[in-house]
Structures are given as C-alpha cells and as structure tokens.
Amino acid sequence: MADGLADSSEEDEIENDSGEEAEVVPETQPVQGERVIPSVVEPINVARVGALSSGTPDHYLHLSLGPMNSTNAEDIPSNYGLTGEMELEVGLKFLTKDAAMLAVKNYNIRRSEEFKVVESDHTRYVCRCKLFGEQCSWMVRVAKTRASRFWEVRKYQGPHTCLASATSQDHAQLDSNVICQHIFPMVQADATICIKVLQGSVESAYGYKVSYKKVWLAKQKAIARIYGDWDDSYNQLQRYFNALQTFVPGTIVDLQTRPYYVGNTLDRESVMFH
C-alpha cells in the first residue's frame, strides 16, 4: 500500500458525543456560609427488590466486588518502561512476550550492546551477549509458567562486562518492531508523516541512523495497529455485506474491483476497489 495511506496508528476511535447532562438546580439555594444538612436517604431493601423482580438472577443482586480492588503484586506487571534505561532484574514481569522482547532489545540498544537469542518459543525467551563466554557473562532468561499469566525474568546476569560491541551506524536489535514502538504516537497523530521525519526522530532517540526501508516497515506496522490489517479489513467488509443482506432483506451490494499491478506485473492474488 502507498506510504501516504493513513497508518493504523494503533488505535483510535473518536467520539463527538459530549455526554454532558443538564445541570439540576435546586429550587432553594443555600445562603453563602450557611451549613447545608444532607438529606437522609433510606437504604433500599435488596431482598424486597429481588422478590418483586422474580426474573432477576440472584447473582445479579449479590455481587462481590473485592477482586476488582485487588492490589496483589502478583496480579500486575512490573513498572518497567520499554525505553531500556533501567537495569533488568530477576522478578520483573511483562504482560506479553512481545513486551519482554522490546524491553530486552531497548536495554541493549541504549548501551550499544548486541545479543544473540538462544531460545525463543511460547514459554521462554533466552538471550546472551554476543561476546558471551569470551569477554562477557551477560544473559537473561524470561519465561512464562502455567501458574502465571505474565512473562517474568527468571534469571539475569548483568550488566554487560564487555566493551560496547555495536560500533556501526545501525544496531542489529533496532528492528522495525522497536522503531514501531517509538514512532507510534507520531503516526497516530499524523498518518501522513513522512519517513524522513521519522528517521530523524529515531536517530535523535537512539543515536543510530536507520535505513529508509526499516522505518517504512515500522510505519506500516503502526498503521496496521491503528486501522487494522489490509487483508483482514477487506475480508471483514465482505462478511459485513453478507450480514447486511441477511438481516436487511432487499439490500443490493455491488462490490466492484479492478486488477492490481505491481509495476507492470499483474498480481493475481490481489484486487483493488474500483
């Protein structure tokens, strides 16, 4: 898709409904400085209400709100920003594997260090310094157990004891996912923002010059997060038309498309709206 297309800046729905209600003004305003005694409000007999509304399930009238106010530390992820400025430590929790990966990447990018992924699957994420065993002992193991819904740092050996291993203008871990996280607010505010501006922002934040292609890919990911994937959106449109014809008899749908070309080559797996 063209770069100028509004990037799904991960996410945005704006409602213009103000939701304001008319102010209720009492017939008699209290005199300034006068003490106002609140009126007595009689409690509602829940049992009686339940008796009158025999169709209301009992559990609707007896709710336990305790879990909503739980402050158990095991129920919340750690307050570790994804900027990578803080030191990693055992016990840090992340809501998803992607969040843990971004934190590890940012940590190393900020310190001009590079690492290798040793293990990565649906239950673990293990990384070691690129110079592990020679000049450095840095490593981190993040895992997810059945007993927890979070990804937690289970083992950590740090900080790095080697000299900075990333000496080029770019960084191996500064990929499109990390860049997407950084530029997302800018794309969300203006989906037409040019790649050159985003490149400058990344360089200012990380100190590395990243390629045009890498930033372009990151912007496409940000757009997809905001507006949804193009293929999924197209498929959802067809399902919407089918539902419309089913529930609104007489509805006529005329979806016209035209061939899609990549350069001078016909892409037989894609079409464009006419």
Residue frames as qw, qx, qy, qz and C-alpha x, y, z in Angstrom:
[[0.000, 0.887, 0.461, 0.000, 0.00, 0.00, 0.00],
 [0.327, 0.701, -0.067, 0.631, 1.13, 3.58, -0.55],
 [0.440, -0.069, -0.536, 0.717, 3.03, 5.14, 2.34],
 [0.139, -0.221, 0.059, -0.964, 0.63, 8.06, 2.44],
 [0.583, -0.423, -0.592, -0.362, -2.28, 5.88, 3.44],
 [0.450, -0.662, 0.264, -0.538, -3.39, 6.56, 6.96],
 [0.411, 0.218, -0.849, 0.252, -1.36, 4.27, 9.19],
 [0.660, -0.550, -0.467, -0.208, -3.43, 2.47, 11.73],
 [0.108, 0.518, -0.539, 0.656, -1.91, 4.44, 14.49],
 [0.314, -0.052, -0.906, 0.280, -2.56, 1.61, 16.73],
 [0.303, -0.440, -0.780, 0.326, -5.74, 2.50, 17.61],
 [0.007, -0.145, -0.164, 0.976, -8.10, 5.29, 17.70],
 [0.071, -0.600, -0.735, -0.307, -11.73, 5.91, 17.91],
 [0.054, -0.026, -0.223, 0.973, -13.00, 9.45, 18.48],
 [0.073, -0.641, -0.761, -0.070, -16.50, 10.12, 19.63],
 [0.061, 0.335, 0.036, 0.940, -18.01, 13.60, 19.40],
 [0.514, -0.640, -0.505, -0.269, -20.75, 12.86, 21.87],
 [0.011, 0.602, -0.405, 0.687, -20.08, 15.27, 24.72],
 [0.554, -0.254, -0.775, 0.169, -22.11, 13.20, 27.14],
 [0.014, 0.111, -0.398, 0.911, -22.97, 16.31, 29.17],
 [0.202, -0.575, -0.792, -0.021, -26.17, 16.30, 31.18],
 [0.128, -0.737, -0.146, -0.647, -28.28, 19.28, 32.09],
 [0.202, 0.160, -0.639, 0.725, -27.37, 20.70, 35.49],
 [0.422, -0.622, -0.647, -0.131, -30.02, 20.19, 38.15],
 [0.080, 0.356, -0.290, 0.885, -30.50, 23.37, 40.15],
 [0.201, -0.432, -0.805, 0.353, -32.35, 23.14, 43.49],
 [0.062, -0.809, -0.457, -0.365, -35.32, 25.42, 43.96],
 [0.375, -0.924, 0.028, -0.070, -33.79, 26.99, 47.07],
 [0.641, 0.468, -0.382, 0.474, -30.10, 27.85, 47.01],
 [0.655, -0.558, -0.337, 0.383, -28.32, 27.87, 50.41],
 [0.026, -0.993, 0.083, -0.076, -27.10, 31.22, 51.63],
 [0.589, 0.533, -0.464, 0.391, -23.32, 31.68, 51.41],
 [0.018, 0.433, -0.664, 0.609, -21.72, 30.43, 54.60],
 [0.750, -0.215, 0.208, -0.591, -24.83, 28.55, 55.66],
 [0.221, -0.259, 0.940, -0.028, -24.33, 24.94, 56.70],
 [0.691, 0.116, -0.380, -0.604, -26.20, 22.53, 54.47],
 [0.548, -0.205, 0.760, -0.284, -27.52, 19.39, 56.13],
 [0.231, 0.154, -0.832, -0.480, -27.65, 16.47, 53.69],
 [0.759, -0.097, -0.036, -0.642, -31.00, 14.84, 53.27],
 [0.518, -0.250, 0.801, -0.167, -31.47, 11.36, 54.64],
 [0.587, 0.289, -0.580, -0.485, -31.55, 8.64, 52.01],
 [0.814, -0.205, 0.422, -0.341, -33.28, 5.47, 53.06],
 [0.169, -0.355, 0.880, 0.266, -31.49, 2.22, 52.14],
 [0.693, 0.175, -0.391, -0.580, -33.02, 0.00, 49.51],
 [0.733, -0.191, 0.606, -0.242, -34.23, -3.38, 50.61],
 [0.212, 0.427, -0.768, -0.427, -32.40, -5.58, 48.12],
 [0.184, 0.095, 0.973, -0.105, -34.25, -8.67, 49.25],
 [0.415, 0.575, 0.499, -0.498, -37.58, -6.97, 48.56],
 [0.353, 0.637, -0.362, -0.582, -36.42, -5.80, 45.15],
 [0.050, 0.251, -0.940, -0.226, -35.37, -9.35, 44.37],
 [0.304, 0.310, 0.853, -0.290, -38.77, -10.61, 45.47],
 [0.442, 0.670, 0.193, -0.565, -40.53, -8.12, 43.19],
 [0.471, 0.643, -0.485, -0.360, -38.22, -8.92, 40.24],
 [0.862, -0.176, 0.465, -0.099, -38.51, -12.67, 40.32],
 [0.849, 0.515, 0.046, 0.109, -36.93, -12.88, 36.87],
 [0.151, 0.865, -0.440, 0.188, -33.64, -11.32, 38.01],
 [0.823, 0.071, -0.511, 0.240, -30.93, -13.92, 38.72],
 [0.650, -0.733, -0.147, 0.133, -29.82, -13.98, 42.34],
 [0.711, -0.182, 0.070, 0.675, -26.16, -13.41, 41.47],
 [0.235, 0.617, 0.222, 0.718, -27.10, -10.07, 39.87],
 [0.397, -0.824, -0.127, -0.383, -28.27, -8.84, 43.29],
 [0.727, -0.647, 0.195, 0.122, -25.32, -10.15, 45.32],
 [0.678, 0.645, -0.213, 0.280, -22.05, -9.08, 43.74],
 [0.729, -0.544, 0.055, 0.411, -18.61, -9.48, 45.29],
 [0.392, 0.903, -0.078, 0.159, -16.51, -6.50, 44.19],
 [0.637, -0.676, 0.297, 0.220, -13.45, -7.48, 46.21],
 [0.775, 0.062, 0.400, 0.485, -11.43, -8.85, 43.26],
 [0.374, 0.832, 0.210, 0.351, -11.86, -5.52, 41.44],
 [0.173, -0.941, 0.208, -0.202, -9.87, -3.74, 44.13],
 [0.933, -0.227, 0.052, 0.276, -7.14, -6.37, 44.46],
 [0.111, 0.930, -0.350, 0.013, -3.65, -4.91, 44.85],
 [0.886, -0.253, 0.341, 0.184, -1.79, -8.20, 44.94],
 [0.042, -0.733, 0.502, 0.458, 1.62, -7.60, 43.39],
 [0.410, -0.063, 0.866, 0.280, 1.35, -10.94, 41.60],
 [0.442, 0.638, 0.626, -0.077, -1.66, -9.65, 39.65],
 [0.277, 0.944, 0.008, -0.179, 0.08, -6.72, 37.96],
 [0.804, 0.382, -0.060, 0.451, 3.12, -6.45, 35.65],
 [0.560, -0.416, -0.111, 0.708, 6.25, -4.65, 36.80],
 [0.161, 0.959, 0.118, -0.203, 6.55, -0.91, 36.27],
 [0.551, -0.324, 0.465, 0.612, 9.45, -1.31, 33.87],
 [0.413, 0.754, -0.040, -0.509, 9.42, 1.08, 30.95],
 [0.875, 0.325, 0.304, 0.193, 10.25, -0.18, 27.48],
 [0.245, 0.943, -0.223, 0.008, 12.83, 2.56, 26.94],
 [0.895, 0.153, -0.267, 0.324, 15.59, 0.33, 28.30],
 [0.084, 0.762, -0.336, 0.548, 17.06, 2.96, 30.60],
 [0.666, -0.552, 0.361, -0.348, 16.55, 0.88, 33.76],
 [0.051, 0.408, -0.912, 0.006, 18.62, -2.16, 34.71],
 [0.761, -0.116, -0.520, -0.371, 16.98, -5.55, 34.29],
 [0.204, -0.372, 0.764, -0.486, 16.50, -7.73, 37.38],
 [0.219, -0.155, -0.962, -0.046, 15.03, -11.05, 38.42],
 [0.047, 0.481, 0.721, -0.497, 11.31, -10.81, 39.15],
 [0.221, 0.327, -0.160, -0.905, 10.40, -8.24, 36.52],
 [0.450, 0.390, 0.800, -0.076, 7.05, -9.12, 34.95],
 [0.142, 0.224, -0.410, -0.873, 5.76, -8.31, 31.49],
 [0.667, 0.260, 0.331, -0.614, 2.23, -8.67, 30.21],
 [0.885, 0.444, 0.051, -0.134, 3.28, -10.31, 26.93],
 [0.822, -0.091, 0.276, 0.490, 6.31, -11.90, 25.32],
 [0.438, 0.688, 0.200, 0.542, 6.48, -9.01, 22.85],
 [0.258, -0.937, 0.052, -0.228, 6.73, -6.54, 25.75],
 [0.770, -0.522, 0.278, 0.241, 9.57, -8.55, 27.27],
 [0.747, 0.262, 0.305, 0.529, 11.40, -8.72, 23.95],
 [0.204, 0.862, 0.112, 0.451, 11.08, -4.97, 23.42],
 [0.492, -0.857, 0.145, -0.045, 12.45, -4.31, 26.90],
 [0.814, -0.275, 0.334, 0.387, 15.49, -6.54, 26.33],
 [0.598, 0.517, 0.284, 0.542, 16.15, -5.01, 22.91],
 [0.011, -0.935, -0.044, -0.353, 15.89, -1.45, 24.18],
 [0.678, -0.697, 0.176, 0.151, 18.14, -2.25, 27.14],
 [0.766, -0.094, 0.360, 0.524, 20.93, -3.37, 24.80],
 [0.413, 0.707, 0.280, 0.502, 20.40, -0.65, 22.20],
 [0.235, -0.960, -0.006, -0.151, 20.74, 2.05, 24.85],
 [0.610, -0.663, 0.383, 0.202, 24.07, 0.55, 25.90],
 [0.442, 0.697, -0.496, -0.271, 25.37, -0.09, 22.36],
 [0.354, -0.286, 0.889, -0.049, 25.49, -3.81, 23.11],
 [0.665, 0.185, -0.476, -0.545, 24.32, -6.68, 20.93],
 [0.539, -0.214, 0.754, -0.307, 22.99, -10.09, 21.94],
 [0.335, 0.098, -0.838, -0.419, 22.01, -13.42, 20.44],
 [0.766, -0.167, 0.129, -0.607, 18.71, -15.20, 21.01],
 [0.054, -0.307, 0.948, -0.056, 19.49, -18.67, 22.36],
 [0.033, 0.344, 0.938, -0.009, 15.92, -19.93, 22.89],
 [0.304, 0.144, 0.056, -0.940, 12.59, -18.48, 21.88],
 [0.203, -0.279, -0.885, -0.313, 9.23, -20.24, 21.96],
 [0.407, -0.610, -0.386, -0.560, 5.79, -19.93, 23.57],
 [0.718, -0.639, -0.269, 0.056, 7.17, -20.39, 27.12],
 [0.640, -0.542, 0.081, 0.538, 10.68, -18.90, 27.16],
 [0.438, 0.866, -0.044, 0.238, 12.92, -16.20, 25.76],
 [0.746, -0.516, 0.137, 0.398, 16.65, -16.57, 26.47],
 [0.470, 0.849, -0.102, 0.217, 19.36, -14.17, 25.28],
 [0.755, -0.414, 0.063, 0.504, 23.13, -13.93, 25.72],
 [0.019, -0.849, 0.249, 0.465, 25.66, -11.25, 24.93],
 [0.757, 0.621, -0.191, -0.073, 27.22, -11.53, 21.50],
 [0.338, 0.610, -0.651, 0.299, 30.57, -11.98, 23.28],
 [0.799, -0.455, 0.187, -0.346, 29.23, -14.40, 25.91],
 [0.975, -0.125, 0.077, 0.167, 31.91, -16.72, 27.29],
 [0.675, 0.394, -0.060, 0.621, 34.79, -14.67, 25.90],
 [0.218, 0.261, -0.226, 0.913, 34.55, -11.20, 27.35],
 [0.417, -0.239, 0.114, -0.869, 31.09, -11.06, 28.90],
 [0.029, -0.136, -0.968, 0.209, 28.70, -13.09, 31.04],
 [0.404, 0.159, 0.166, -0.885, 25.53, -11.09, 30.32],
 [0.206, -0.184, -0.894, -0.354, 22.42, -13.22, 29.85],
 [0.443, 0.003, 0.337, -0.830, 18.71, -13.05, 30.59],
 [0.116, -0.198, -0.954, -0.190, 16.01, -15.73, 30.76],
 [0.449, 0.030, 0.174, -0.876, 12.37, -14.67, 30.57],
 [0.142, -0.103, -0.973, -0.152, 9.75, -17.38, 30.98],
 [0.581, -0.184, -0.026, -0.792, 6.02, -17.90, 31.30],
 [0.014, -0.036, 0.975, -0.218, 4.68, -20.62, 33.57],
 [0.289, -0.443, -0.768, -0.360, 1.22, -22.15, 33.78],
 [0.347, -0.581, -0.597, 0.432, 0.71, -20.61, 37.21],
 [0.099, -0.609, -0.076, 0.784, 1.16, -17.06, 35.92],
 [0.544, 0.735, 0.399, 0.064, -0.23, -15.08, 33.01],
 [0.052, 0.957, -0.232, -0.163, 2.87, -12.89, 32.89],
 [0.811, 0.382, -0.240, 0.371, 6.32, -13.28, 31.39],
 [0.522, -0.844, 0.121, 0.009, 8.86, -12.99, 34.18],
 [0.366, 0.695, -0.582, 0.209, 12.63, -12.55, 34.32],
 [0.933, -0.344, -0.091, -0.062, 13.68, -15.81, 35.99],
 [0.791, -0.283, 0.110, 0.531, 17.46, -15.50, 35.62],
 [0.310, 0.936, -0.011, 0.168, 19.66, -12.49, 34.95],
 [0.731, -0.302, 0.072, 0.608, 23.42, -11.98, 34.79],
 [0.336, 0.744, 0.189, 0.546, 24.22, -8.34, 34.20],
 [0.488, 0.795, -0.024, -0.360, 25.15, -5.72, 33.42],
 [0.833, 0.503, -0.119, 0.197, 27.48, -6.27, 30.47],
 [0.626, -0.652, 0.234, 0.358, 31.14, -6.65, 31.40],
 [0.652, 0.182, 0.414, 0.608, 32.43, -6.23, 27.84],
 [0.039, -0.347, 0.147, 0.925, 33.07, -3.11, 25.81],
 [0.588, 0.515, 0.207, -0.588, 30.25, -1.93, 23.58],
 [0.544, 0.001, 0.766, 0.342, 30.00, -4.43, 20.73],
 [0.426, 0.743, 0.498, 0.132, 27.80, -2.32, 18.42],
 [0.347, -0.495, 0.158, 0.781, 30.10, 0.14, 16.66],
 [0.245, 0.309, 0.624, 0.675, 28.32, 0.62, 13.30],
 [0.189, -0.095, -0.042, -0.976, 25.84, 3.35, 12.40],
 [0.715, -0.232, -0.319, -0.578, 22.97, 0.87, 12.81],
 [0.333, -0.325, 0.784, -0.411, 22.14, -1.67, 15.51],
 [0.231, -0.017, -0.937, -0.261, 21.09, -5.28, 14.92],
 [0.081, -0.428, -0.843, 0.314, 18.36, -5.13, 17.58],
 [0.193, 0.443, 0.136, -0.865, 16.99, -1.78, 16.40],
 [0.163, 0.218, 0.867, 0.418, 14.46, -3.51, 14.17],
 [0.212, -0.362, -0.422, -0.804, 11.11, -2.42, 12.77],
 [0.529, -0.579, -0.619, -0.032, 9.27, -3.60, 15.91],
 [0.457, -0.437, -0.299, 0.715, 11.35, -1.39, 18.20],
 [0.097, 0.023, 0.227, 0.969, 11.05, 1.52, 15.77],
 [0.308, -0.500, -0.634, -0.503, 7.29, 0.98, 15.53],
 [0.490, -0.608, -0.537, 0.318, 7.01, 1.33, 19.30],
 [0.342, -0.335, -0.076, 0.875, 8.92, 4.62, 19.16],
 [0.033, -0.014, -0.364, -0.931, 7.16, 6.25, 16.20],
 [0.085, -0.489, -0.863, -0.095, 3.66, 5.01, 17.03],
 [0.048, -0.706, -0.439, 0.554, 2.49, 8.21, 18.79],
 [0.002, -0.460, 0.304, 0.834, 3.68, 10.31, 15.83],
 [0.093, -0.096, -0.827, -0.547, 1.96, 8.11, 13.27],
 [0.083, -0.567, -0.800, 0.179, -1.16, 8.05, 15.40],
 [0.013, -0.682, -0.211, 0.700, -1.22, 11.85, 15.45],
 [0.408, 0.700, -0.236, -0.536, -0.47, 12.20, 11.72],
 [0.855, 0.083, 0.505, 0.083, -0.59, 9.13, 9.50],
 [0.644, 0.744, 0.064, 0.169, 0.81, 11.14, 6.57],
 [0.346, -0.845, 0.360, 0.193, 4.05, 11.99, 8.38],
 [0.680, 0.623, -0.383, -0.046, 6.99, 11.43, 6.03],
 [0.947, -0.100, -0.189, 0.240, 9.65, 8.76, 6.55],
 [0.472, 0.487, -0.271, 0.683, 12.48, 11.31, 6.69],
 [0.352, -0.641, 0.207, -0.650, 10.94, 12.93, 9.76],
 [0.921, -0.347, 0.006, -0.174, 10.55, 9.56, 11.45],
 [0.833, 0.233, -0.251, 0.434, 14.15, 8.66, 10.61],
 [0.157, 0.598, -0.302, 0.726, 15.31, 11.85, 12.31],
 [0.639, -0.560, 0.141, -0.507, 13.26, 11.07, 15.41],
 [0.983, -0.129, -0.107, 0.075, 14.72, 7.56, 15.67],
 [0.648, 0.383, -0.277, 0.597, 18.26, 8.86, 15.28],
 [0.137, -0.643, 0.253, -0.710, 17.66, 11.53, 17.93],
 [0.793, -0.460, 0.100, -0.387, 16.24, 8.98, 20.38],
 [0.977, -0.149, 0.111, 0.099, 18.68, 6.11, 19.86],
 [0.238, -0.776, 0.465, 0.353, 21.76, 7.66, 18.27],
 [0.504, -0.039, 0.777, 0.376, 21.68, 5.33, 15.25],
 [0.377, 0.407, -0.314, -0.770, 20.98, 6.04, 11.59],
 [0.577, 0.169, 0.793, -0.100, 18.43, 3.52, 10.38],
 [0.161, 0.054, 0.707, 0.687, 17.56, 2.77, 6.78],
 [0.421, 0.059, -0.142, -0.894, 14.57, 4.21, 4.96],
 [0.592, -0.073, -0.721, -0.353, 13.17, 0.70, 4.38],
 [0.357, -0.173, -0.812, 0.427, 13.33, -0.24, 8.06],
 [0.128, 0.217, 0.363, -0.897, 11.45, 2.90, 9.11],
 [0.492, 0.053, -0.412, -0.766, 8.93, 2.42, 6.30],
 [0.531, -0.149, -0.831, -0.076, 8.19, -1.12, 7.52],
 [0.185, -0.222, -0.674, 0.680, 7.83, 0.20, 11.07],
 [0.296, 0.145, 0.048, -0.943, 5.33, 2.80, 9.90],
 [0.559, -0.045, -0.633, -0.533, 3.28, 0.16, 8.08],
 [0.431, -0.214, -0.836, 0.264, 3.13, -1.86, 11.31],
 [0.012, 0.221, 0.437, -0.872, 1.98, 1.22, 13.21],
 [0.439, 0.075, -0.279, -0.851, -0.72, 1.87, 10.61],
 [0.549, -0.122, -0.794, -0.231, -1.88, -1.74, 10.86],
 [0.258, -0.235, -0.750, 0.562, -2.14, -1.42, 14.64],
 [0.173, 0.236, 0.221, -0.930, -4.31, 1.68, 14.26],
 [0.573, 0.274, -0.167, -0.754, -6.54, 0.83, 11.33],
 [0.865, 0.040, 0.467, -0.183, -6.17, -2.95, 11.07],
 [0.417, -0.211, 0.738, 0.486, -4.53, -5.22, 8.55],
 [0.361, 0.334, -0.349, -0.798, -5.49, -4.52, 4.92],
 [0.340, 0.002, -0.890, -0.303, -6.35, -8.15, 4.09],
 [0.086, -0.337, -0.844, 0.408, -8.38, -8.59, 7.28],
 [0.225, 0.420, 0.199, -0.856, -10.24, -5.34, 6.63],
 [0.389, 0.212, -0.577, -0.686, -11.12, -6.47, 3.10],
 [0.310, -0.137, -0.939, -0.060, -12.39, -9.85, 4.33],
 [0.010, 0.381, 0.666, -0.641, -14.43, -8.21, 7.08],
 [0.305, 0.301, -0.123, -0.895, -16.09, -5.95, 4.51],
 [0.429, 0.016, -0.767, -0.477, -17.39, -8.94, 2.56],
 [0.249, -0.291, -0.881, 0.276, -18.75, -10.52, 5.77],
 [0.112, 0.353, 0.348, -0.861, -20.44, -7.22, 6.60],
 [0.403, 0.176, -0.415, -0.797, -22.15, -7.14, 3.21],
 [0.395, -0.120, -0.895, -0.168, -23.36, -10.72, 3.69],
 [0.134, -0.361, -0.739, 0.553, -24.79, -9.90, 7.12],
 [0.207, 0.299, 0.050, -0.930, -26.42, -6.76, 5.75],
 [0.455, 0.060, -0.611, -0.645, -28.21, -8.71, 3.03],
 [0.348, -0.200, -0.910, 0.103, -29.29, -11.35, 5.55],
 [0.150, -0.469, -0.644, 0.586, -30.79, -9.01, 8.15],
 [0.244, 0.555, 0.068, -0.793, -31.97, -6.25, 5.80],
 [0.568, 0.345, 0.721, 0.198, -33.88, -8.04, 3.04],
 [0.412, 0.863, 0.288, 0.047, -33.75, -6.26, -0.29],
 [0.255, -0.828, 0.323, 0.382, -30.26, -4.83, 0.21],
 [0.825, 0.541, 0.033, 0.162, -28.28, -4.79, -3.03],
 [0.490, -0.696, 0.356, 0.386, -24.48, -4.91, -2.86],
 [0.748, 0.645, 0.006, 0.157, -22.37, -4.11, -5.91],
 [0.550, -0.689, 0.328, 0.339, -18.69, -4.53, -4.98],
 [0.713, 0.693, -0.042, 0.097, -16.62, -3.52, -7.99],
 [0.599, -0.601, 0.364, 0.384, -12.89, -4.20, -8.15],
 [0.606, 0.756, -0.236, -0.078, -10.16, -3.90, -10.74],
 [0.911, 0.107, -0.211, 0.339, -6.88, -5.77, -11.33],
 [0.406, -0.882, 0.199, 0.138, -3.90, -4.84, -9.19],
 [0.776, 0.516, -0.176, 0.316, -0.48, -4.39, -10.77],
 [0.602, -0.680, 0.173, 0.382, 2.94, -4.30, -9.16],
 [0.186, -0.445, 0.529, 0.698, 4.84, -2.24, -11.69],
 [0.508, 0.296, -0.460, -0.666, 3.83, -3.84, -14.99],
 [0.246, 0.038, -0.969, -0.008, 3.14, -7.27, -13.48],
 [0.628, -0.380, -0.264, -0.625, -0.40, -8.39, -12.68],
 [0.104, -0.211, 0.840, -0.489, -0.85, -9.61, -9.10],
 [0.502, -0.201, -0.689, -0.482, -3.48, -12.33, -9.49],
 [0.438, -0.347, -0.762, 0.327, -3.93, -12.72, -5.72],
 [0.111, -0.437, -0.352, 0.820, -4.92, -9.09, -5.14],
 [0.151, 0.665, 0.562, 0.468, -7.59, -6.68, -6.34],
 [0.117, -0.083, -0.215, 0.966, -8.36, -3.01, -5.83],
 [0.236, 0.654, 0.601, -0.395, -11.68, -1.26, -5.23],
 [0.388, 0.504, 0.486, 0.600, -12.95, 0.35, -8.39]]
